[in-house]
Amino acid sequence: MFFIDKPYVSDFFKTTVRDNGIPVVGTAIAQKSGLYSGTKIISEEQAIAMAREQDDLRIYTTSENAIGWIAEHLAFSDLPEKIELFKDKLKFREMTQSIFPDFFFREVRVEDLQKMQLSAEIVFPFIIKPTVGFFSMGVYLVAGPDEWDSTVQSILTELDQIKDLYPEEVLNTSSFIIEQCISGEEFAIDAYYNAAGEAVILSIFRHTFSSDADVSDRVYSTSKEIVENNLEEFTDFVDKIGRLSGVQNFPVHIELRREDDGTLLPIEVNPMRFGGWCSTADMSFHAYGFNPYLYYYTQEKPDWSQALKGKEGKLFSLIVLDNSTGRQADEIVSFDYEKLLAGFEKPLELRKIDYKKYPVFGFLFTETREDNFAELKNILDSDLNEFV
């Protein structure tokens, strides 16, 4: 059974659940989400009964907002505990310490940020982020001791701005984790653990940054080369984490980096979903023609040799148009989407988002020739002020 929740549900997702008879839990939010006529909607009571009676139940959430419902209504199962192993970044680091024994991390309460002393064990640069977080909110890179005080002030200012956007199960800023800075190429993976606990990779995206100090979510690209060069190694990596956690029928969105010596280190593993806002899974369909939501539900594996045919020399990119203008939403009269589209040779889909409500103007899916990377570089370097 699938859960629908804020902030966004795509037309592709709605079509998938309707056309394949996938049951959607009829929460109050789901009832108001514009599901298509003919969608199989089950009551919350039916959902609870299914969870009690079925050992091989496949649950998916469009948003981590639904984790609160799962924690409240499925507490009799081990699912809330499994979710917490991944959603809580401190618990995740503790769980994976046996395979990453040298990785440095420590927790700090938000009320202790201003008085915290930077001890000798903390090595610069480091990342600080909410223990339970989402969408790069509250994430900061601290390059040296002289940046600490200003970083703390930036964190406290941002917390005041985002405090009511998401429930605590999705974004809880009462506690932060300080982690060693993981260097190297960054990737994002959609995957699921099947009924036997085996990892199945559904997408591999390379996360491109504008600079070493950039921690934003602007550009994610996938291609034949990116998939072929990483599929086997990443599958083994995801399998190791699965064996530690013991999860089954469990979708995940994983962010990781390959350091210069080849070591793979996880940044985070997001439970019960693929990329947020129905993004990476929908992009995989645009790029390769298979449906990740359906593959998880039916326990299918991509035939990558077939999916990658004819994709030579192409980059398929997800562009997150986060509000990086430095302006508050109420200062912005409009966003020029037509001007944005004019900068790309083959836009595949544009999703406009209410930037007054969420700190993002939209999402753009594109196809780009590899030798025309300049169009991706332009949007990567832009603060988007030329569009407002």
VEXLUM-458392 format. One record per residue (C-alpha): residue in three letters; x, y, z. Coordinates in Angstrom, 2 decimals, always signed. Layout:
BEGIN
@rest:Ala	x:X	y:Y	z:Z
...
//
This chain:
BEGIN
@rest:Met	x:+0.00	y:+0.00	z:+0.00
@rest:Phe	x:+1.17	y:+3.51	z:-0.80
@rest:Phe	x:+0.88	y:+6.70	z:+1.24
@rest:Ile	x:+0.38	y:+10.16	z:-0.20
@rest:Asp	x:+1.27	y:+13.29	z:+1.72
@rest:Lys	x:+2.43	y:+16.85	z:+1.33
@rest:Pro	x:+4.28	y:+18.64	z:-0.18
@rest:Tyr	x:+3.80	y:+17.21	z:-3.70
@rest:Val	x:+2.37	y:+14.29	z:-5.67
@rest:Ser	x:+3.16	y:+14.04	z:-9.38
@rest:Asp	x:+0.76	y:+13.20	z:-12.18
@rest:Phe	x:+3.02	y:+10.26	z:-13.04
@rest:Phe	x:+2.66	y:+8.84	z:-9.53
@rest:Lys	x:-1.11	y:+9.32	z:-9.57
@rest:Thr	x:-1.35	y:+7.55	z:-12.93
@rest:Thr	x:+0.83	y:+4.70	z:-11.67
@rest:Val	x:-1.30	y:+3.88	z:-8.63
@rest:Arg	x:-4.55	y:+4.20	z:-10.58
@rest:Asp	x:-3.57	y:+2.14	z:-13.61
@rest:Asn	x:-1.97	y:-0.66	z:-11.58
@rest:Gly	x:-4.55	y:-0.99	z:-8.81
@rest:Ile	x:-2.04	y:-0.11	z:-6.10
@rest:Pro	x:-3.98	y:+0.62	z:-2.89
@rest:Val	x:-3.57	y:+4.15	z:-1.53
@rest:Val	x:-4.32	y:+4.80	z:+2.14
@rest:Gly	x:-7.20	y:+7.25	z:+2.33
@rest:Thr	x:-5.87	y:+9.68	z:+4.89
@rest:Ala	x:-7.37	y:+13.15	z:+5.04
@rest:Ile	x:-4.44	y:+14.54	z:+3.02
@rest:Ala	x:-4.68	y:+11.78	z:+0.42
@rest:Gln	x:-8.38	y:+12.54	z:-0.04
@rest:Lys	x:-7.49	y:+16.14	z:-0.93
@rest:Ser	x:-4.51	y:+15.37	z:-3.18
@rest:Gly	x:-6.37	y:+15.16	z:-6.48
@rest:Leu	x:-6.10	y:+11.41	z:-7.00
@rest:Tyr	x:-7.55	y:+10.29	z:-10.32
@rest:Ser	x:-10.94	y:+8.67	z:-10.57
@rest:Gly	x:-10.59	y:+4.89	z:-10.39
@rest:Thr	x:-7.75	y:+4.90	z:-7.85
@rest:Lys	x:-8.02	y:+2.07	z:-5.33
@rest:Ile	x:-8.39	y:+3.87	z:-2.01
@rest:Ile	x:-8.43	y:+1.90	z:+1.24
@rest:Ser	x:-9.44	y:+3.17	z:+4.65
@rest:Glu	x:-6.93	y:+3.74	z:+7.43
@rest:Glu	x:-8.53	y:+0.83	z:+9.30
@rest:Gln	x:-8.02	y:-1.43	z:+6.29
@rest:Ala	x:-4.39	y:-0.33	z:+6.08
@rest:Ile	x:-3.79	y:-1.22	z:+9.73
@rest:Ala	x:-5.46	y:-4.61	z:+9.24
@rest:Met	x:-3.29	y:-5.30	z:+6.17
@rest:Ala	x:-0.16	y:-4.49	z:+8.16
@rest:Arg	x:-1.24	y:-6.92	z:+10.88
@rest:Glu	x:-2.15	y:-9.74	z:+8.52
@rest:Gln	x:+0.39	y:-9.58	z:+5.69
@rest:Asp	x:+4.05	y:-10.43	z:+6.10
@rest:Asp	x:+4.95	y:-9.41	z:+2.55
@rest:Leu	x:+3.40	y:-5.93	z:+2.58
@rest:Arg	x:+5.02	y:-3.33	z:+0.33
@rest:Ile	x:+4.71	y:+0.17	z:+1.75
@rest:Tyr	x:+5.82	y:+3.33	z:-0.05
@rest:Thr	x:+5.45	y:+6.99	z:+0.90
@rest:Thr	x:+5.61	y:+9.95	z:-1.47
@rest:Ser	x:+6.76	y:+12.05	z:+1.47
@rest:Glu	x:+8.36	y:+11.44	z:+4.82
@rest:Asn	x:+5.44	y:+13.38	z:+6.28
@rest:Ala	x:+3.64	y:+10.02	z:+6.25
@rest:Ile	x:+6.17	y:+8.57	z:+8.70
@rest:Gly	x:+4.17	y:+10.15	z:+11.53
@rest:Trp	x:+1.10	y:+8.09	z:+10.54
@rest:Ile	x:+3.19	y:+4.92	z:+10.39
@rest:Ala	x:+4.74	y:+5.59	z:+13.80
@rest:Glu	x:+1.32	y:+6.16	z:+15.35
@rest:His	x:-0.74	y:+3.42	z:+13.70
@rest:Leu	x:+1.77	y:+0.66	z:+12.96
@rest:Ala	x:+3.63	y:+0.72	z:+16.27
@rest:Phe	x:+2.80	y:-2.99	z:+16.71
@rest:Ser	x:+5.19	y:-3.77	z:+13.84
@rest:Asp	x:+8.94	y:-3.29	z:+13.60
@rest:Leu	x:+8.57	y:-0.78	z:+10.75
@rest:Pro	x:+8.74	y:+2.43	z:+12.84
@rest:Glu	x:+11.91	y:+1.14	z:+14.49
@rest:Lys	x:+13.47	y:+0.28	z:+11.10
@rest:Ile	x:+12.56	y:+3.73	z:+9.75
@rest:Glu	x:+14.16	y:+5.39	z:+12.76
@rest:Leu	x:+17.45	y:+3.57	z:+12.09
@rest:Phe	x:+17.75	y:+5.55	z:+8.87
@rest:Lys	x:+15.83	y:+8.75	z:+9.52
@rest:Asp	x:+17.76	y:+9.59	z:+12.67
@rest:Lys	x:+21.25	y:+10.38	z:+11.40
@rest:Leu	x:+22.84	y:+9.70	z:+14.78
@rest:Lys	x:+21.29	y:+6.21	z:+14.98
@rest:Phe	x:+22.33	y:+5.56	z:+11.40
@rest:Arg	x:+25.96	y:+6.43	z:+12.13
@rest:Glu	x:+25.88	y:+4.22	z:+15.21
@rest:Met	x:+24.35	y:+1.34	z:+13.22
@rest:Thr	x:+26.98	y:+1.55	z:+10.45
@rest:Gln	x:+29.98	y:+2.12	z:+12.71
@rest:Ser	x:+31.15	y:-1.47	z:+12.23
@rest:Ile	x:+31.68	y:-0.95	z:+8.48
@rest:Phe	x:+32.87	y:+2.66	z:+8.79
@rest:Pro	x:+34.85	y:+2.50	z:+12.06
@rest:Asp	x:+36.99	y:+5.60	z:+11.46
@rest:Phe	x:+34.13	y:+7.96	z:+10.61
@rest:Phe	x:+33.89	y:+10.87	z:+13.07
@rest:Phe	x:+30.51	y:+12.18	z:+14.31
@rest:Arg	x:+29.00	y:+13.65	z:+17.45
@rest:Glu	x:+25.65	y:+15.04	z:+18.54
@rest:Val	x:+24.97	y:+18.53	z:+19.87
@rest:Arg	x:+21.66	y:+19.91	z:+21.15
@rest:Val	x:+20.42	y:+23.10	z:+19.50
@rest:Glu	x:+20.43	y:+24.94	z:+22.83
@rest:Asp	x:+24.13	y:+24.09	z:+23.22
@rest:Leu	x:+25.27	y:+25.39	z:+19.82
@rest:Gln	x:+26.19	y:+28.89	z:+21.00
@rest:Lys	x:+28.17	y:+27.69	z:+24.01
@rest:Met	x:+29.82	y:+24.64	z:+22.44
@rest:Gln	x:+33.60	y:+24.57	z:+22.55
@rest:Leu	x:+35.32	y:+23.22	z:+19.45
@rest:Ser	x:+37.42	y:+20.45	z:+20.92
@rest:Ala	x:+40.66	y:+19.10	z:+19.46
@rest:Glu	x:+38.89	y:+15.94	z:+18.25
@rest:Ile	x:+36.84	y:+17.97	z:+15.76
@rest:Val	x:+38.70	y:+18.12	z:+12.46
@rest:Phe	x:+37.97	y:+20.86	z:+9.94
@rest:Pro	x:+36.22	y:+21.05	z:+7.59
@rest:Phe	x:+33.06	y:+19.44	z:+8.97
@rest:Ile	x:+29.34	y:+19.33	z:+8.18
@rest:Ile	x:+26.66	y:+20.22	z:+10.70
@rest:Lys	x:+23.02	y:+19.32	z:+10.04
@rest:Pro	x:+19.81	y:+18.41	z:+11.88
@rest:Thr	x:+19.83	y:+14.87	z:+13.26
@rest:Val	x:+16.45	y:+14.42	z:+11.59
@rest:Gly	x:+16.50	y:+16.55	z:+8.44
@rest:Phe	x:+15.29	y:+17.02	z:+4.89
@rest:Phe	x:+16.16	y:+18.83	z:+1.64
@rest:Ser	x:+19.50	y:+20.39	z:+2.75
@rest:Met	x:+17.68	y:+22.49	z:+5.36
@rest:Gly	x:+19.96	y:+23.48	z:+8.22
@rest:Val	x:+23.00	y:+21.93	z:+6.52
@rest:Tyr	x:+26.24	y:+23.91	z:+6.74
@rest:Leu	x:+29.89	y:+23.34	z:+5.87
@rest:Val	x:+32.29	y:+24.77	z:+8.45
@rest:Ala	x:+35.75	y:+25.19	z:+6.94
@rest:Gly	x:+37.54	y:+26.53	z:+10.02
@rest:Pro	x:+37.13	y:+27.77	z:+13.62
@rest:Asp	x:+36.65	y:+31.37	z:+12.49
@rest:Glu	x:+33.42	y:+30.35	z:+10.69
@rest:Trp	x:+31.78	y:+28.70	z:+13.70
@rest:Asp	x:+30.06	y:+31.71	z:+15.30
@rest:Ser	x:+28.61	y:+32.96	z:+12.00
@rest:Thr	x:+27.47	y:+29.44	z:+11.13
@rest:Val	x:+25.60	y:+29.13	z:+14.41
@rest:Gln	x:+23.86	y:+32.44	z:+13.78
@rest:Ser	x:+22.92	y:+31.33	z:+10.25
@rest:Ile	x:+21.51	y:+28.08	z:+11.62
@rest:Leu	x:+19.39	y:+29.85	z:+14.22
@rest:Thr	x:+18.10	y:+32.34	z:+11.64
@rest:Glu	x:+17.18	y:+29.56	z:+9.21
@rest:Leu	x:+15.47	y:+27.52	z:+11.93
@rest:Asp	x:+13.17	y:+30.42	z:+12.61
@rest:Gln	x:+12.24	y:+30.53	z:+8.92
@rest:Ile	x:+11.59	y:+26.80	z:+8.41
@rest:Lys	x:+10.22	y:+25.74	z:+11.80
@rest:Asp	x:+6.64	y:+25.16	z:+10.60
@rest:Leu	x:+7.30	y:+23.67	z:+7.14
@rest:Tyr	x:+7.49	y:+19.97	z:+8.04
@rest:Pro	x:+6.43	y:+17.70	z:+10.93
@rest:Glu	x:+9.03	y:+16.59	z:+13.48
@rest:Glu	x:+9.29	y:+13.13	z:+11.93
@rest:Val	x:+10.66	y:+14.82	z:+8.78
@rest:Leu	x:+12.59	y:+17.81	z:+10.14
@rest:Asn	x:+13.48	y:+17.94	z:+13.82
@rest:Thr	x:+15.94	y:+20.72	z:+14.64
@rest:Ser	x:+16.18	y:+20.12	z:+18.38
@rest:Ser	x:+19.38	y:+18.16	z:+17.81
@rest:Phe	x:+22.26	y:+18.44	z:+15.33
@rest:Ile	x:+24.99	y:+16.07	z:+14.24
@rest:Ile	x:+28.55	y:+17.17	z:+13.46
@rest:Glu	x:+30.25	y:+14.88	z:+10.95
@rest:Gln	x:+33.59	y:+14.77	z:+9.24
@rest:Cys	x:+33.40	y:+16.25	z:+5.78
@rest:Ile	x:+33.13	y:+13.53	z:+3.16
@rest:Ser	x:+35.02	y:+14.48	z:+0.02
@rest:Gly	x:+34.85	y:+13.16	z:-3.51
@rest:Glu	x:+32.14	y:+12.65	z:-6.12
@rest:Glu	x:+28.61	y:+12.58	z:-4.73
@rest:Phe	x:+25.81	y:+10.34	z:-5.96
@rest:Ala	x:+22.14	y:+9.79	z:-5.20
@rest:Ile	x:+20.54	y:+6.35	z:-5.53
@rest:Asp	x:+16.96	y:+5.11	z:-5.55
@rest:Ala	x:+16.77	y:+1.49	z:-4.44
@rest:Tyr	x:+14.67	y:-0.99	z:-2.57
@rest:Tyr	x:+15.27	y:-4.07	z:-0.45
@rest:Asn	x:+13.06	y:-6.89	z:-1.72
@rest:Ala	x:+11.21	y:-9.55	z:+0.25
@rest:Ala	x:+14.49	y:-11.42	z:+0.73
@rest:Gly	x:+16.34	y:-8.28	z:+1.87
@rest:Glu	x:+18.37	y:-8.03	z:-1.34
@rest:Ala	x:+19.20	y:-4.59	z:-2.74
@rest:Val	x:+17.76	y:-3.57	z:-6.12
@rest:Ile	x:+19.10	y:-0.33	z:-7.65
@rest:Leu	x:+16.55	y:+1.71	z:-9.61
@rest:Ser	x:+18.59	y:+4.82	z:-10.41
@rest:Ile	x:+22.01	y:+6.39	z:-10.03
@rest:Phe	x:+22.42	y:+10.16	z:-10.22
@rest:Arg	x:+25.64	y:+12.16	z:-9.98
@rest:His	x:+25.18	y:+15.25	z:-7.80
@rest:Thr	x:+27.11	y:+18.14	z:-9.31
@rest:Phe	x:+28.16	y:+21.15	z:-7.23
@rest:Ser	x:+29.21	y:+24.65	z:-8.21
@rest:Ser	x:+32.12	y:+24.71	z:-5.72
@rest:Asp	x:+33.65	y:+22.86	z:-2.75
@rest:Ala	x:+31.57	y:+25.02	z:-0.38
@rest:Asp	x:+28.29	y:+24.28	z:-2.17
@rest:Val	x:+25.86	y:+22.03	z:-0.22
@rest:Ser	x:+22.77	y:+22.75	z:-2.32
@rest:Asp	x:+20.58	y:+20.31	z:-4.25
@rest:Arg	x:+20.66	y:+22.10	z:-7.63
@rest:Val	x:+21.69	y:+19.53	z:-10.29
@rest:Tyr	x:+21.47	y:+15.72	z:-10.37
@rest:Ser	x:+22.35	y:+13.90	z:-13.60
@rest:Thr	x:+22.13	y:+10.32	z:-14.79
@rest:Ser	x:+23.51	y:+8.73	z:-17.94
@rest:Lys	x:+24.51	y:+5.42	z:-19.50
@rest:Glu	x:+28.09	y:+5.97	z:-18.36
@rest:Ile	x:+27.13	y:+6.95	z:-14.80
@rest:Val	x:+24.97	y:+3.84	z:-14.37
@rest:Glu	x:+27.39	y:+1.38	z:-16.00
@rest:Asn	x:+30.43	y:+2.68	z:-14.10
@rest:Asn	x:+28.78	y:+2.38	z:-10.67
@rest:Leu	x:+25.99	y:-0.20	z:-10.71
@rest:Glu	x:+27.87	y:-3.24	z:-9.46
@rest:Glu	x:+29.83	y:-1.41	z:-6.75
@rest:Phe	x:+26.81	y:+0.55	z:-5.50
@rest:Thr	x:+24.65	y:-2.58	z:-5.35
@rest:Asp	x:+27.23	y:-4.23	z:-3.09
@rest:Phe	x:+27.39	y:-1.05	z:-0.96
@rest:Val	x:+23.60	y:-0.90	z:-0.51
@rest:Asp	x:+23.55	y:-4.63	z:+0.29
@rest:Lys	x:+25.99	y:-4.13	z:+3.18
@rest:Ile	x:+23.76	y:-1.51	z:+4.78
@rest:Gly	x:+20.73	y:-3.73	z:+4.27
@rest:Arg	x:+22.35	y:-6.65	z:+6.07
@rest:Leu	x:+23.11	y:-4.44	z:+9.07
@rest:Ser	x:+19.56	y:-3.12	z:+9.31
@rest:Gly	x:+17.72	y:-6.31	z:+8.39
@rest:Val	x:+15.07	y:-4.51	z:+6.34
@rest:Gln	x:+12.77	y:-6.12	z:+3.75
@rest:Asn	x:+10.27	y:-4.58	z:+1.34
@rest:Phe	x:+11.87	y:-1.24	z:+2.10
@rest:Pro	x:+12.43	y:+1.60	z:-0.42
@rest:Val	x:+15.32	y:+4.01	z:+0.15
@rest:His	x:+16.91	y:+7.13	z:-1.31
@rest:Ile	x:+20.65	y:+7.08	z:-0.59
@rest:Glu	x:+23.23	y:+9.84	z:-0.86
@rest:Leu	x:+26.89	y:+8.77	z:-0.86
@rest:Arg	x:+30.34	y:+9.88	z:-1.91
@rest:Arg	x:+33.34	y:+8.11	z:-3.37
@rest:Glu	x:+36.48	y:+9.51	z:-1.80
@rest:Asp	x:+39.73	y:+9.95	z:-3.72
@rest:Asp	x:+41.05	y:+6.57	z:-2.52
@rest:Gly	x:+37.89	y:+4.84	z:-3.80
@rest:Thr	x:+36.22	y:+4.43	z:-0.42
@rest:Leu	x:+32.43	y:+4.74	z:-0.50
@rest:Leu	x:+30.86	y:+6.56	z:+2.45
@rest:Pro	x:+27.14	y:+7.16	z:+3.01
@rest:Ile	x:+25.96	y:+10.70	z:+3.59
@rest:Glu	x:+22.45	y:+9.57	z:+4.53
@rest:Val	x:+19.81	y:+6.97	z:+3.76
@rest:Asn	x:+16.25	y:+8.28	z:+3.51
@rest:Pro	x:+13.66	y:+5.61	z:+4.33
@rest:Met	x:+10.38	y:+4.57	z:+2.69
@rest:Arg	x:+10.74	y:+6.72	z:-0.41
@rest:Phe	x:+12.80	y:+7.53	z:-3.45
@rest:Gly	x:+13.84	y:+11.12	z:-4.18
@rest:Gly	x:+11.54	y:+13.65	z:-2.50
@rest:Trp	x:+8.81	y:+15.54	z:-4.35
@rest:Cys	x:+8.37	y:+12.57	z:-6.78
@rest:Ser	x:+11.60	y:+13.69	z:-8.42
@rest:Thr	x:+14.26	y:+11.06	z:-9.08
@rest:Ala	x:+11.85	y:+8.18	z:-9.72
@rest:Asp	x:+9.90	y:+10.23	z:-12.27
@rest:Met	x:+13.20	y:+11.33	z:-13.85
@rest:Ser	x:+14.24	y:+7.67	z:-14.21
@rest:Phe	x:+11.09	y:+7.02	z:-16.22
@rest:His	x:+11.86	y:+10.01	z:-18.46
@rest:Ala	x:+15.42	y:+8.76	z:-18.96
@rest:Tyr	x:+15.10	y:+4.99	z:-19.16
@rest:Gly	x:+11.43	y:+4.14	z:-19.66
@rest:Phe	x:+10.76	y:+1.91	z:-16.65
@rest:Asn	x:+8.59	y:+2.80	z:-13.66
@rest:Pro	x:+10.46	y:+2.66	z:-10.31
@rest:Tyr	x:+7.26	y:+2.81	z:-8.23
@rest:Leu	x:+5.81	y:-0.15	z:-10.08
@rest:Tyr	x:+9.09	y:-2.08	z:-10.04
@rest:Tyr	x:+9.22	y:-1.83	z:-6.26
@rest:Tyr	x:+5.57	y:-2.86	z:-5.90
@rest:Thr	x:+5.94	y:-5.86	z:-8.22
@rest:Gln	x:+9.52	y:-6.66	z:-7.08
@rest:Glu	x:+11.01	y:-6.28	z:-10.56
@rest:Lys	x:+14.61	y:-5.46	z:-11.40
@rest:Pro	x:+15.59	y:-3.13	z:-14.25
@rest:Asp	x:+17.08	y:-4.72	z:-17.33
@rest:Trp	x:+19.82	y:-2.15	z:-17.49
@rest:Ser	x:+21.35	y:-3.46	z:-20.72
@rest:Gln	x:+18.02	y:-2.80	z:-22.43
@rest:Ala	x:+17.24	y:+0.46	z:-20.60
@rest:Leu	x:+20.59	y:+2.01	z:-21.55
@rest:Lys	x:+20.37	y:+1.23	z:-25.26
@rest:Gly	x:+20.55	y:+4.39	z:-27.38
@rest:Lys	x:+21.44	y:+6.61	z:-24.41
@rest:Glu	x:+25.05	y:+7.22	z:-25.45
@rest:Gly	x:+26.19	y:+10.84	z:-25.13
@rest:Lys	x:+23.11	y:+11.98	z:-23.22
@rest:Leu	x:+22.74	y:+13.47	z:-19.75
@rest:Phe	x:+19.33	y:+13.34	z:-18.08
@rest:Ser	x:+19.20	y:+15.94	z:-15.32
@rest:Leu	x:+16.94	y:+16.88	z:-12.45
@rest:Ile	x:+17.30	y:+20.59	z:-11.64
@rest:Val	x:+16.06	y:+21.81	z:-8.26
@rest:Leu	x:+15.14	y:+25.49	z:-8.46
@rest:Asp	x:+15.61	y:+26.29	z:-4.80
@rest:Asn	x:+15.26	y:+29.91	z:-3.72
@rest:Ser	x:+18.92	y:+30.90	z:-3.70
@rest:Thr	x:+18.22	y:+34.53	z:-4.58
@rest:Gly	x:+18.80	y:+35.87	z:-1.08
@rest:Arg	x:+15.31	y:+37.37	z:-1.19
@rest:Gln	x:+12.36	y:+36.48	z:+0.97
@rest:Ala	x:+9.40	y:+34.99	z:-0.92
@rest:Asp	x:+7.20	y:+38.01	z:-0.21
@rest:Glu	x:+9.76	y:+40.22	z:-1.97
@rest:Ile	x:+9.40	y:+38.24	z:-5.20
@rest:Val	x:+6.55	y:+39.23	z:-7.53
@rest:Ser	x:+7.00	y:+36.40	z:-10.05
@rest:Phe	x:+9.41	y:+33.84	z:-11.49
@rest:Asp	x:+10.08	y:+33.83	z:-15.25
@rest:Tyr	x:+9.73	y:+30.16	z:-16.17
@rest:Glu	x:+9.75	y:+30.86	z:-19.91
@rest:Lys	x:+13.14	y:+32.56	z:-19.65
@rest:Leu	x:+14.37	y:+29.57	z:-17.65
@rest:Leu	x:+13.22	y:+27.08	z:-20.29
@rest:Ala	x:+14.87	y:+29.09	z:-23.06
@rest:Gly	x:+18.25	y:+28.18	z:-21.57
@rest:Phe	x:+17.86	y:+24.44	z:-22.21
@rest:Glu	x:+17.98	y:+22.51	z:-25.45
@rest:Lys	x:+15.47	y:+19.80	z:-24.51
@rest:Pro	x:+13.30	y:+20.38	z:-21.42
@rest:Leu	x:+11.31	y:+17.23	z:-20.59
@rest:Glu	x:+9.05	y:+18.48	z:-17.80
@rest:Leu	x:+8.68	y:+21.63	z:-15.72
@rest:Arg	x:+6.96	y:+21.58	z:-12.34
@rest:Lys	x:+6.06	y:+24.94	z:-10.92
@rest:Ile	x:+5.94	y:+25.09	z:-7.11
@rest:Asp	x:+4.32	y:+27.71	z:-4.90
@rest:Tyr	x:+7.48	y:+29.48	z:-3.72
@rest:Lys	x:+5.41	y:+31.50	z:-1.25
@rest:Lys	x:+4.75	y:+28.25	z:+0.61
@rest:Tyr	x:+7.97	y:+26.29	z:+0.03
@rest:Pro	x:+11.53	y:+27.59	z:-0.54
@rest:Val	x:+11.66	y:+26.28	z:-4.12
@rest:Phe	x:+10.44	y:+27.72	z:-7.43
@rest:Gly	x:+10.07	y:+24.36	z:-9.11
@rest:Phe	x:+11.75	y:+21.31	z:-10.64
@rest:Leu	x:+12.99	y:+20.97	z:-14.20
@rest:Phe	x:+13.73	y:+17.67	z:-15.97
@rest:Thr	x:+16.03	y:+17.99	z:-18.99
@rest:Glu	x:+17.91	y:+16.01	z:-21.61
@rest:Thr	x:+21.30	y:+17.46	z:-22.55
@rest:Arg	x:+24.03	y:+16.37	z:-24.91
@rest:Glu	x:+27.15	y:+15.61	z:-22.88
@rest:Asp	x:+29.11	y:+18.04	z:-25.03
@rest:Asn	x:+26.66	y:+20.80	z:-24.08
@rest:Phe	x:+27.28	y:+20.62	z:-20.33
@rest:Ala	x:+27.54	y:+24.42	z:-20.37
@rest:Glu	x:+23.76	y:+24.74	z:-20.06
@rest:Leu	x:+23.85	y:+22.76	z:-16.81
@rest:Lys	x:+26.87	y:+24.72	z:-15.60
@rest:Asn	x:+24.98	y:+27.98	z:-16.14
@rest:Ile	x:+22.05	y:+27.00	z:-13.94
@rest:Leu	x:+24.39	y:+25.42	z:-11.42
@rest:Asp	x:+26.25	y:+28.70	z:-10.95
@rest:Ser	x:+23.13	y:+30.89	z:-10.98
@rest:Asp	x:+21.52	y:+32.33	z:-7.85
@rest:Leu	x:+18.32	y:+32.56	z:-9.98
@rest:Asn	x:+18.00	y:+36.31	z:-9.56
@rest:Glu	x:+17.88	y:+36.74	z:-13.33
@rest:Phe	x:+14.51	y:+34.92	z:-13.31
@rest:Val	x:+12.74	y:+36.91	z:-10.57
//
